[in-house]
Amino acid sequence: MVKNAASLFVLKGRKNLKKQRSFQTDQGMLYLVPTPIGNLEDISIRAIHTLQAVDLIASEDTRNTQKLLNHFEISCPQRSLHEHNFKQRIPELLNFLQEGKNIAQVSDAGMPSVSDPGHELVDACIKAEIPVVALPGPTAGLTALIAAGISVQPNYFYGFLPRKKKEQIEELEKLADISASLIFYESPYRLKTTITQMIEVLGNRKAVICRELTKIHEEYLRGNLSELKAYLTENTIKGECCLLVEGAKEKAITEVFTGTLKEQVEELIETGQKPNAAIKEVAKRNNLKKQQVYNDYHDLK
């Protein structure tokens, strides 16, 4: 049965399964429009046409977006939509859409909602049965990955890790056994600290820093995590950064670990792992409690 106009349907007998026909509607639509991550020439013709045609642009930062609009001579009113005002802004935008007007949502750079605010508006539109249409375009993580020199598939996009050390370590521990290449975003001011934590939890893996992607000072730093840390100790880098980290090596099913628990821990430490991370790994591989391995390593009874 038809639920709303010609765009959204509830399939009979499946109350939670809905179909959206994006371009068969007479109501307002939300367009998710990617913007260049550095080089303005990366904007698509369709993105320009959409920004010209909509009635309103919901921007992460209206000042940044205005520079883009001025460059392409686009005249369209804006409303800010960011992490500090989305609760009060979303009802306004929904009313606007329900009146039959169209909105383009943009972030400062790249795809809306990817490590940027805005997903709340998408959720609200879906709940209100307002069509949501995404335009393809620039995204820093995959752009960096295909030139990084580590395995492209499979890949696991994480984005920004938590800033607090304890929370960051907890997240890295969850990622430690994933065999896919890991994609992170990070501030250049926190990059060295983050890499230090990665060495402790993940070990000394192959990794790549990409900074200033698509801009004149674009740069790739390829090596392992320890080499990148050493470079950052001696050099200061600036600009937006992607950090690509090799995934975990898959262990053969028939792999047998030899030596005492202490010897296994020492072997892992020699590969670059910190003692605590090595103890945890040995406990996991031997299906033992971490405390038991800790006691053996430190010769405690």
Residue frames relative to the residue before (quaternion, step in Angstrom):
aa qw qx qy qz dx dy dz
M 1.0000 0.0000 0.0000 0.0000 0.00 0.00 0.00
V 0.4996 -0.6468 0.4813 0.3169 3.56 -1.11 0.68
K 0.2648 -0.7884 0.5395 0.1312 3.55 -0.85 1.03
N 0.8107 -0.0647 0.0960 0.5739 3.57 0.90 -0.88
A 0.8296 -0.1322 0.0452 0.5406 3.57 -0.63 1.17
A 0.6729 -0.4680 0.3519 0.4521 3.58 -0.91 -0.91
S 0.5920 0.6408 -0.3313 0.3592 3.55 1.25 0.05
L 0.8076 0.1842 -0.0792 0.5546 3.60 1.01 -0.73
F 0.0823 -0.8063 0.5857 0.0002 3.53 -0.89 1.00
V 0.2495 -0.6848 0.6542 0.2022 3.52 -1.23 0.59
L 0.3452 -0.7556 0.5151 0.2112 3.57 -0.61 1.11
K 0.5598 -0.6538 0.4028 0.3113 3.54 -0.82 1.08
G 0.8216 0.2068 -0.1787 0.5003 3.54 -0.87 1.01
R 0.7334 0.3145 -0.2117 0.5643 3.59 1.26 -0.03
K 0.1763 -0.8601 0.4700 0.0912 3.56 0.36 1.27
N 0.7214 0.4283 -0.2568 0.4798 3.62 1.13 -0.52
L 0.6341 0.5108 -0.3280 0.4789 3.59 1.29 -0.08
K 0.0203 0.8174 -0.5717 0.0679 3.56 -0.54 1.20
K 0.2484 -0.7588 0.5872 0.1334 3.53 -1.13 0.71
Q 0.1566 -0.7719 0.6105 0.0830 3.57 -0.94 0.94
R 0.1183 -0.7412 0.6567 0.0733 3.55 -0.86 1.00
S 0.3743 -0.8236 0.3774 0.1979 3.48 0.03 1.41
F 0.8262 0.2618 -0.1129 0.4859 3.57 0.82 -0.90
Q 0.5907 0.5112 -0.3962 0.4825 3.57 1.13 0.66
T 0.4957 0.6416 -0.4220 0.4055 3.55 0.59 1.17
D 0.2793 -0.7480 0.5741 0.1815 3.53 -1.19 0.54
Q 0.5865 0.5589 -0.3804 0.4460 3.58 1.24 0.33
G 0.6959 -0.4617 0.3417 0.4311 3.54 -1.30 0.10
M 0.1916 -0.7799 0.5886 0.0925 3.56 -1.20 0.58
L 0.3207 -0.7077 0.5942 0.2080 3.52 -1.24 0.60
Y 0.1296 -0.7821 0.6076 0.0483 3.58 -0.74 1.11
L 0.2247 -0.7479 0.6103 0.1330 3.57 -0.90 0.96
V 0.0588 -0.8498 0.5223 -0.0397 3.55 -0.25 1.33
P 0.3017 -0.7547 0.5521 0.1861 3.62 -0.60 1.08
T 0.1981 -0.7667 0.6011 0.1082 3.54 -1.14 0.69
P 0.6691 -0.5186 0.3301 0.4177 3.64 -1.12 0.49
I 0.3834 -0.7195 0.5323 0.2282 3.58 -1.09 0.74
G 0.8030 -0.0058 -0.0079 0.5959 3.57 1.27 0.04
N 0.7861 0.2665 -0.1204 0.5446 3.54 0.56 -1.23
L 0.4136 -0.7506 0.4612 0.2299 3.58 -0.51 1.18
E 0.5919 0.5906 -0.3673 0.4073 3.60 1.17 -0.45
D 0.5826 0.6005 -0.3687 0.4051 3.58 1.25 -0.20
I 0.4902 0.6397 -0.4617 0.3704 3.61 1.17 -0.05
S 0.4034 -0.7248 0.5017 0.2452 3.59 -1.02 0.73
I 0.6260 -0.5266 0.4167 0.3966 3.53 -1.27 0.43
R 0.6473 0.5257 -0.3213 0.4488 3.57 0.99 -0.82
A 0.6274 0.5292 -0.3418 0.4576 3.59 1.03 -0.75
I 0.6442 0.5138 -0.3194 0.4680 3.58 0.96 -0.84
H 0.6726 0.4998 -0.3000 0.4559 3.57 0.86 -0.95
T 0.6496 0.5177 -0.3209 0.4549 3.58 1.01 -0.79
L 0.6632 0.4998 -0.2995 0.4697 3.58 0.93 -0.87
Q 0.6405 0.5131 -0.3180 0.4747 3.57 1.16 -0.59
A 0.7481 0.4634 -0.2174 0.4223 3.56 1.01 -0.84
V 0.6232 0.5705 -0.3608 0.3949 3.62 1.05 -0.61
D 0.5415 -0.6389 0.4548 0.3028 3.53 -1.32 0.34
L 0.7973 0.0528 0.0060 0.6013 3.56 1.23 -0.51
I 0.2093 -0.7498 0.6130 0.1349 3.56 -1.18 0.65
A 0.2105 -0.7514 0.6149 0.1142 3.57 -0.82 1.05
S 0.0586 -0.8530 0.5167 -0.0449 3.57 -0.34 1.30
E 0.5393 -0.5983 0.4876 0.3369 3.55 -1.15 0.69
D 0.7676 -0.0359 0.0501 0.6379 3.58 1.01 -0.91
T 0.3708 -0.7733 0.4698 0.2093 3.57 -0.34 1.23
R 0.6118 0.5563 -0.3590 0.4329 3.60 1.09 -0.58
N 0.6691 0.4826 -0.3011 0.4782 3.57 0.93 -0.85
T 0.6716 0.4993 -0.3028 0.4561 3.56 0.91 -0.90
Q 0.6137 0.5636 -0.3565 0.4226 3.58 1.04 -0.70
K 0.6008 0.5504 -0.3603 0.4541 3.60 1.08 -0.64
L 0.6506 0.5042 -0.3069 0.4778 3.57 1.02 -0.84
L 0.6622 0.5086 -0.3063 0.4572 3.57 0.91 -0.92
N 0.6444 0.5208 -0.3221 0.4581 3.58 0.97 -0.82
H 0.6375 0.5501 -0.3269 0.4292 3.58 0.98 -0.89
F 0.7781 0.3065 -0.1657 0.5226 3.58 0.97 -0.84
E 0.4506 -0.7318 0.4168 0.2961 3.55 1.32 0.40
I 0.3432 0.7209 -0.5081 0.3230 3.52 0.91 1.05
S 0.1217 -0.7928 0.5958 0.0422 3.56 -0.80 1.04
C 0.3040 0.7220 -0.5623 0.2647 3.56 -0.38 1.30
P 0.4760 -0.6733 0.4729 0.3105 3.62 -0.89 0.83
Q 0.2390 -0.7719 0.5766 0.1211 3.55 -1.23 0.60
R 0.0919 -0.7198 0.6779 0.1175 3.50 -1.43 0.30
S 0.4395 -0.6878 0.5045 0.2814 3.55 -0.93 0.82
L 0.0237 0.7636 -0.6449 0.0222 3.54 -1.17 0.72
H 0.2414 0.7723 -0.5450 0.2196 3.56 -0.28 1.27
E 0.7664 -0.4196 0.2452 0.4201 3.55 -1.33 0.11
H 0.6948 0.4886 -0.2776 0.4488 3.60 1.16 -0.46
N 0.8036 0.2802 -0.1472 0.5040 3.61 1.14 -0.38
F 0.4022 0.7650 -0.4563 0.2117 3.62 1.23 -0.06
K 0.6122 0.5792 -0.3671 0.3936 3.63 1.03 -0.68
Q 0.7372 0.3782 -0.2353 0.5080 3.58 0.95 -0.79
R 0.6559 0.5427 -0.3161 0.4187 3.58 1.14 -0.59
I 0.6223 0.5943 -0.3530 0.3674 3.59 0.93 -0.86
P 0.6431 0.5046 -0.3591 0.4504 3.70 0.82 -0.74
E 0.6247 0.5363 -0.3380 0.4560 3.60 1.03 -0.75
L 0.6902 0.4825 -0.2776 0.4623 3.56 0.91 -0.96
L 0.6241 0.5304 -0.3416 0.4609 3.60 1.04 -0.72
N 0.6336 0.5216 -0.3305 0.4661 3.60 0.97 -0.80
F 0.6305 0.5439 -0.3149 0.4555 3.55 1.03 -0.86
L 0.6818 0.4840 -0.2754 0.4743 3.59 0.94 -0.94
Q 0.6718 0.5091 -0.2948 0.4500 3.56 0.98 -0.85
E 0.6028 0.5371 -0.3456 0.4781 3.57 1.30 -0.25
G 0.5995 -0.5940 0.3441 0.4115 3.58 1.33 -0.01
K 0.5533 0.6023 -0.4003 0.4133 3.59 1.24 0.21
N 0.4075 -0.7308 0.5089 0.2023 3.55 -1.21 0.59
I 0.1536 -0.7807 0.6025 0.0618 3.55 -1.11 0.79
A 0.1905 -0.7261 0.6465 0.1360 3.55 -1.15 0.74
Q 0.1778 -0.7740 0.5996 0.0990 3.57 -0.85 0.96
V 0.0102 0.8001 -0.5984 0.0406 3.59 -0.87 0.98
S 0.2823 -0.6957 0.6226 0.2205 3.53 -1.29 0.43
D 0.7171 -0.4356 0.2994 0.4543 3.59 -1.24 0.03
A 0.7926 -0.0792 0.0768 0.5997 3.59 1.09 -0.70
G 0.8088 0.2743 -0.2022 0.4793 3.55 -1.02 0.81
M 0.7699 -0.3595 0.2805 0.4465 3.52 -1.30 -0.53
P 0.4812 -0.6480 0.4961 0.3200 3.62 -0.88 0.83
S 0.8164 0.2744 -0.2341 0.4509 3.55 -1.19 0.75
V 0.6245 0.5069 -0.3601 0.4727 3.66 1.19 -0.25
S 0.8084 -0.1650 0.0256 0.5644 3.56 -0.16 1.38
D 0.6547 0.4197 -0.3174 0.5427 3.56 1.21 0.51
P 0.5988 -0.5644 0.4100 0.3935 3.61 -1.18 0.39
G 0.5134 0.6851 -0.4508 0.2528 3.55 -1.24 0.25
H 0.5573 0.6325 -0.4057 0.3532 3.58 1.10 -0.49
E 0.5595 0.6133 -0.3871 0.4012 3.59 1.16 -0.53
L 0.6465 0.5078 -0.3264 0.4664 3.59 1.03 -0.74
V 0.6099 0.5435 -0.3464 0.4611 3.59 1.03 -0.74
D 0.6608 0.5058 -0.3023 0.4648 3.58 0.88 -0.96
A 0.6637 0.5139 -0.3049 0.4499 3.56 0.93 -0.92
C 0.6534 0.5103 -0.3174 0.4603 3.60 0.98 -0.80
I 0.6442 0.5177 -0.3289 0.4570 3.58 0.95 -0.84
K 0.6584 0.5025 -0.3058 0.4696 3.58 0.97 -0.84
A 0.7122 0.4265 -0.2448 0.5009 3.58 1.09 -0.73
E 0.4264 -0.7350 0.4269 0.3094 3.58 1.37 0.14
I 0.3843 0.6643 -0.5174 0.3784 3.52 0.94 1.06
P 0.4791 -0.6974 0.4418 0.2982 3.64 -0.68 0.99
V 0.1454 -0.7637 0.6263 0.0581 3.55 -1.08 0.88
V 0.0500 -0.8088 0.5855 -0.0221 3.59 -0.71 1.10
A 0.1924 -0.7873 0.5787 0.0911 3.58 -0.78 1.06
L 0.2646 -0.7309 0.6078 0.1622 3.56 -1.01 0.87
P 0.4412 -0.6780 0.5060 0.2996 3.64 -0.99 0.69
G 0.2328 0.7922 -0.5437 0.1503 3.56 -1.13 0.51
P 0.8126 -0.3133 0.1887 0.4538 3.57 -1.31 -0.22
T 0.0842 0.7435 -0.6621 0.0413 3.53 -1.18 0.77
A 0.4801 -0.7353 0.4000 0.2624 3.56 -0.58 1.18
G 0.6525 0.5716 -0.3342 0.3685 3.59 0.84 -0.95
L 0.7321 0.4056 -0.2374 0.4931 3.59 0.74 -1.03
T 0.5946 0.5615 -0.3650 0.4449 3.59 1.07 -0.65
A 0.6769 0.4727 -0.2834 0.4878 3.57 0.97 -0.86
L 0.6534 0.5603 -0.3225 0.3939 3.59 0.91 -0.92
I 0.6927 0.5034 -0.3097 0.4133 3.61 0.81 -0.90
A 0.7274 0.3672 -0.2401 0.5276 3.60 1.23 -0.30
A 0.4769 0.7228 -0.4100 0.2864 3.59 1.28 -0.10
G 0.4284 -0.7094 0.4680 0.3070 3.57 1.00 -0.73
I 0.6152 0.4505 -0.3796 0.5239 3.57 1.24 0.38
S 0.7323 -0.4416 0.2727 0.4410 3.57 -1.24 0.34
V 0.3573 -0.7578 0.5127 0.1878 3.56 -0.85 1.01
Q 0.8013 0.1299 -0.0552 0.5814 3.57 1.04 -0.78
P 0.5374 -0.2777 -0.7927 0.0755 1.50 -1.73 1.80
N 0.1876 -0.7686 0.5941 0.1452 3.57 -1.25 0.26
Y 0.2205 -0.7630 0.6001 0.0952 3.54 -1.21 0.62
F 0.1888 -0.7905 0.5759 0.0881 3.57 -0.51 1.21
Y 0.1141 -0.7976 0.5901 0.0516 3.58 -0.78 1.02
G 0.3272 -0.7307 0.5368 0.2661 3.61 0.83 -0.91
F 0.7883 -0.2821 0.2267 0.4976 3.58 -1.02 -0.81
L 0.3559 -0.7094 0.5706 0.2109 3.57 -0.91 0.97
P 0.6200 -0.5141 0.4090 0.4290 3.62 -1.19 0.33
R 0.5014 -0.6734 0.4567 0.2942 3.58 -1.10 0.63
K 0.6535 0.5172 -0.3274 0.4453 3.59 1.00 -0.75
K 0.5876 -0.6405 0.3745 0.3228 3.55 -0.90 1.02
K 0.6811 0.4975 -0.3039 0.4430 3.59 0.77 -0.98
E 0.6827 0.4777 -0.2880 0.4720 3.58 0.88 -0.93
Q 0.6365 0.5322 -0.3302 0.4501 3.57 1.02 -0.76
I 0.6516 0.5076 -0.3105 0.4705 3.58 0.94 -0.88
E 0.6337 0.5345 -0.3302 0.4514 3.59 0.97 -0.82
E 0.6672 0.4897 -0.3007 0.4739 3.58 0.97 -0.82
L 0.6528 0.5131 -0.3163 0.4589 3.58 0.96 -0.84
E 0.6188 0.5424 -0.3447 0.4518 3.58 1.05 -0.70
K 0.6354 0.5191 -0.3273 0.4687 3.59 1.10 -0.67
L 0.7100 0.4586 -0.2438 0.4756 3.58 1.15 -0.67
A 0.4720 0.7495 -0.3995 0.2364 3.56 1.25 -0.46
D 0.7680 0.3716 -0.1984 0.4825 3.61 0.97 -0.77
I 0.4662 0.6730 -0.4515 0.3548 3.60 1.25 0.10
S 0.3412 -0.7741 0.5014 0.1818 3.59 -0.73 1.06
A 0.5518 0.6116 -0.3952 0.4066 3.61 1.23 -0.26
S 0.5629 -0.5629 0.4756 0.3742 3.57 -1.22 0.50
L 0.3135 -0.7789 0.5241 0.1429 3.56 -0.90 0.99
I 0.1616 -0.7924 0.5854 0.0570 3.58 -0.90 0.97
F 0.0058 0.8007 -0.5969 0.0503 3.56 -0.69 1.14
Y 0.2463 -0.6803 0.6576 0.2100 3.51 -1.39 0.37
E 0.0843 0.8103 -0.5767 0.0610 3.58 -1.01 0.70
S 0.5091 -0.6161 0.5104 0.3173 3.52 -1.22 0.61
P 0.5361 -0.6282 0.4424 0.3496 3.63 -0.98 0.71
Y 0.6336 0.5486 -0.3259 0.4374 3.59 1.18 -0.52
R 0.7382 0.3660 -0.2189 0.5227 3.61 1.21 -0.42
L 0.4299 0.7607 -0.4249 0.2365 3.55 1.29 -0.24
K 0.6710 0.5006 -0.3104 0.4503 3.61 0.83 -0.92
T 0.6518 0.5116 -0.3118 0.4650 3.59 0.95 -0.87
T 0.6543 0.5142 -0.3087 0.4606 3.58 0.95 -0.88
I 0.6609 0.4971 -0.3080 0.4703 3.59 0.94 -0.86
T 0.5989 0.5572 -0.3538 0.4536 3.60 1.06 -0.69
Q 0.6631 0.4889 -0.2966 0.4831 3.57 0.98 -0.88
M 0.6371 0.5400 -0.3307 0.4395 3.58 1.00 -0.78
I 0.6283 0.5323 -0.3363 0.4568 3.58 0.97 -0.82
E 0.6632 0.5169 -0.3006 0.4502 3.56 0.98 -0.88
V 0.7722 0.3705 -0.1904 0.4797 3.58 0.89 -0.92
L 0.7840 0.3549 -0.1703 0.4801 3.58 0.87 -0.98
G 0.4697 -0.6333 0.4757 0.3899 3.56 1.15 -0.57
N 0.6428 -0.5581 0.3748 0.3672 3.57 -1.28 0.14
R 0.0393 0.8482 -0.5225 0.0776 3.57 0.37 1.26
K 0.6046 -0.5065 0.4679 0.3988 3.50 -1.38 0.24
A 0.0858 0.8103 -0.5706 0.1023 3.59 -0.88 0.90
V 0.1847 -0.7720 0.6025 0.0829 3.54 -1.28 0.45
I 0.1813 -0.7291 0.6482 0.1242 3.55 -1.09 0.82
C 0.0493 -0.7667 0.6394 0.0297 3.56 -0.90 0.95
R 0.0057 -0.8157 0.5782 -0.0161 3.57 -0.72 1.00
E 0.8377 0.1781 -0.1575 0.4916 3.54 -1.27 0.57
L 0.0580 0.8530 -0.5132 0.0753 3.55 1.01 0.90
T 0.8428 0.1232 -0.1935 0.4869 3.55 -1.00 1.12
K 0.6118 0.5503 -0.3573 0.4418 3.61 1.26 -0.07
I 0.7194 -0.4668 0.3032 0.4155 3.58 -1.29 0.26
H 0.7395 0.3769 -0.2193 0.5128 3.61 1.12 -0.60
E 0.2048 0.7973 -0.5376 0.1826 3.59 1.16 0.55
E 0.0539 0.8078 -0.5785 0.0998 3.55 -0.92 0.98
Y 0.1640 -0.7559 0.6270 0.0926 3.56 -1.11 0.83
L 0.1147 -0.7567 0.6412 0.0554 3.58 -0.96 0.94
R 0.0462 -0.8304 0.5541 -0.0363 3.56 -0.36 1.29
G 0.3373 0.7161 -0.5605 0.2433 3.57 -0.95 0.88
N 0.5575 -0.5137 0.4281 0.4920 3.56 -0.91 -0.90
L 0.7268 -0.4575 0.2730 0.4336 3.56 -1.24 0.27
S 0.6472 0.5214 -0.3265 0.4502 3.60 0.98 -0.78
E 0.6552 0.5025 -0.3100 0.4712 3.58 1.01 -0.79
L 0.6407 0.5110 -0.3248 0.4721 3.57 1.02 -0.75
K 0.6302 0.5262 -0.3310 0.4653 3.58 1.02 -0.78
A 0.6507 0.5138 -0.3134 0.4631 3.59 0.94 -0.88
Y 0.6389 0.5236 -0.3241 0.4611 3.58 0.99 -0.81
L 0.6911 0.4793 -0.2785 0.4638 3.57 0.92 -0.91
T 0.5724 0.5726 -0.3759 0.4508 3.61 1.22 -0.41
E 0.7631 0.3713 -0.1764 0.4987 3.57 1.07 -0.78
N 0.7845 0.2664 -0.1225 0.5464 3.59 1.19 -0.43
T 0.2980 -0.7226 0.5961 0.1835 3.54 -1.20 0.63
I 0.0977 -0.7894 0.6030 0.0605 3.56 -0.86 0.92
K 0.2238 -0.7665 0.5924 0.1068 3.52 -1.23 0.57
G 0.6815 0.5235 -0.3571 0.3661 3.53 -1.32 0.20
E 0.6703 -0.4833 0.3832 0.4126 3.51 -1.35 0.18
C 0.1350 -0.8278 0.5440 0.0252 3.58 -0.87 0.97
C 0.1503 -0.7077 0.6796 0.1214 3.50 -1.27 0.69
L 0.1375 -0.7677 0.6211 0.0767 3.57 -1.04 0.79
L 0.0997 -0.7957 0.5974 0.0101 3.56 -0.60 1.20
V 0.0565 -0.8176 0.5727 -0.0213 3.59 -0.72 1.07
E 0.5214 -0.6497 0.4655 0.2989 3.53 -0.93 0.97
G 0.4865 -0.6741 0.4752 0.2882 3.57 -1.04 0.78
A 0.6659 -0.4949 0.3721 0.4162 3.55 -1.31 0.22
K 0.4650 -0.6521 0.5208 0.2953 3.54 -1.10 0.72
E 0.4072 -0.7135 0.5103 0.2544 3.56 -0.83 0.94
K 0.3393 -0.7408 0.5491 0.1860 3.55 -0.91 0.96
A 0.5073 -0.6333 0.4883 0.3210 3.55 -1.01 0.78
I 0.5719 -0.6169 0.4183 0.3425 3.55 -1.03 0.81
T 0.7224 0.4443 -0.2405 0.4721 3.57 1.07 -0.76
E 0.3692 0.7542 -0.4820 0.2501 3.60 1.26 0.09
V 0.1024 -0.7826 0.6135 0.0259 3.54 -0.90 1.01
F 0.2658 -0.7689 0.5644 0.1399 3.56 -0.81 1.02
T 0.1623 -0.8028 0.5712 0.0540 3.55 -0.73 1.10
G 0.6619 0.4954 -0.3796 0.4151 3.53 -1.29 0.33
T 0.6167 -0.5327 0.4222 0.3970 3.51 -1.29 0.29
L 0.6803 -0.4637 0.3550 0.4428 3.57 -1.26 0.21
K 0.6433 0.5262 -0.3201 0.4548 3.57 0.97 -0.85
E 0.6662 0.5011 -0.3065 0.4595 3.58 0.94 -0.87
Q 0.6308 0.5269 -0.3343 0.4612 3.59 1.05 -0.71
V 0.6355 0.5146 -0.3235 0.4760 3.58 1.02 -0.80
E 0.6648 0.5116 -0.3018 0.4531 3.58 0.89 -0.93
E 0.6273 0.5409 -0.3327 0.4507 3.58 1.07 -0.74
L 0.6673 0.4879 -0.2965 0.4783 3.58 0.99 -0.81
I 0.6197 0.5437 -0.3409 0.4518 3.59 1.03 -0.75
E 0.6338 0.5417 -0.3237 0.4472 3.57 1.07 -0.74
T 0.6554 0.4994 -0.3131 0.4722 3.61 1.20 -0.44
G 0.6850 -0.4952 0.2812 0.4544 3.59 1.27 -0.06
Q 0.5350 0.6293 -0.4183 0.3778 3.59 1.21 -0.11
K 0.4894 -0.6225 0.5231 0.3150 3.54 -1.22 0.57
P 0.6685 -0.5309 0.3315 0.4016 3.63 -1.11 0.60
N 0.6750 0.5024 -0.3168 0.4379 3.60 0.83 -0.91
A 0.6584 0.4940 -0.3076 0.4772 3.58 1.00 -0.84
A 0.6439 0.5204 -0.3187 0.4615 3.59 1.02 -0.81
I 0.6347 0.5260 -0.3238 0.4644 3.59 0.98 -0.83
K 0.6559 0.5123 -0.3110 0.4590 3.56 0.93 -0.87
E 0.6580 0.5164 -0.3052 0.4552 3.58 0.98 -0.88
V 0.6606 0.5007 -0.3056 0.4685 3.59 0.94 -0.89
A 0.6290 0.5278 -0.3330 0.4637 3.58 1.01 -0.76
K 0.6647 0.5105 -0.2984 0.4567 3.57 0.96 -0.89
R 0.7039 0.4792 -0.2816 0.4422 3.59 0.84 -0.98
N 0.7328 0.3877 -0.2226 0.5130 3.58 1.19 -0.55
N 0.4028 -0.7407 0.4470 0.2989 3.55 1.36 0.13
L 0.4630 0.6555 -0.4493 0.3926 3.54 0.94 1.00
K 0.5668 -0.5551 0.4662 0.3915 3.56 -1.26 0.22
K 0.5955 -0.6026 0.4054 0.3433 3.53 -1.06 0.82
Q 0.6289 0.5609 -0.3368 0.4202 3.59 0.99 -0.81
Q 0.6319 0.5386 -0.3377 0.4434 3.60 1.01 -0.75
V 0.6689 0.4774 -0.2950 0.4875 3.58 0.96 -0.86
Y 0.6065 0.5590 -0.3377 0.4535 3.57 1.05 -0.81
N 0.6753 0.4959 -0.2931 0.4606 3.58 0.90 -0.93
D 0.6560 0.5070 -0.3158 0.4614 3.59 0.96 -0.83
Y 0.6600 0.5208 -0.3103 0.4437 3.57 0.94 -0.91
H 0.7628 0.3531 -0.1853 0.5090 3.57 0.97 -0.87
D 0.4469 -0.7197 0.4298 0.3124 3.57 1.31 0.27
L 0.3775 0.7064 -0.5017 0.3268 3.55 0.96 0.93
K 0.3236 -0.7428 0.5557 0.1862 3.56 -1.09 0.74
